[in-house]
Amino acid sequence: MNPLTHYPLADLKRIYTTLHAALSYDPLLMDSDLLADLQAHLIGEARRAGVDVSDHGSWAMWLSDQGEGR
């Protein structure tokens, strides 16, 4: 299995936002190791890009910018 770093960032963002949106339909996802690992990876990438991940608006904007992989 490839580590998350082998996949395009834009794909990881899209998968994360899709899973996160499904939490209300499937609350068990909240306990998913995959979702937690994916979120931790994306937080690290966002911080490296200079995003203040504690600001929900900045985090959401960064996640929604899927075209450039940013």
N, C-alpha and C positions, 0 to 999 in steps of 0.2 A: 504494500500500500504506500502511496506517495504521501509525504508530508504536505500540509496545506500550502507551503511555499511553492510547490510545483504547479499550482493552479493559477489561472489568471485572477487578479484581484477583482476585476469587474464581475466575474462569475461568482466568486465567494461572497461579494456584497449582495448580489441578487439572491443567492441561496439563503443567506442570513436574513434578509428582509422578508423573504417568503416564509421561512420558518417562524420568524418573530411574529408575523401577521397571523399565523395559524395558532398562536398560543391560546387565544380565546376559544378556539374550536377543539383543541387538544392540549389541555393543561399539562399532561404528562411530558410534553416537550420541554417544559421548564427544567426538568430533572435530567435532560439528555446530556450526556458527556460530549457528544458531537456538537451540540449547540453551544455549550460552554467553551469548548476548545476553539470553535470558530469565532465566537465573540472575543475571546482573549487574543486570538491572532489578529483580528480586525482592529481591536483597540490598539495593539502594538503598532500596526501599520498606520493607523490614523495619527497616533502620537508622533511617529517618525515623519509624518507629513505636516506636523505642526498644528494638528487639530486639538482643540481643548475638548476632550471627550466627556468632561463633566458638564459641558454645556449641551443640553439635548438638541438644540437647534443646529449647532455646529456639527454634532455627531450625525444627525439625520441628513443634513445637507451633504456631508462627505459620503455617507452610505448611498445616497440617491444619485451621486455623480458616478454612474457606472460606465459611461462611454470611454473615458480616458483611463480607467482603472485606478483612479485616485480616491 
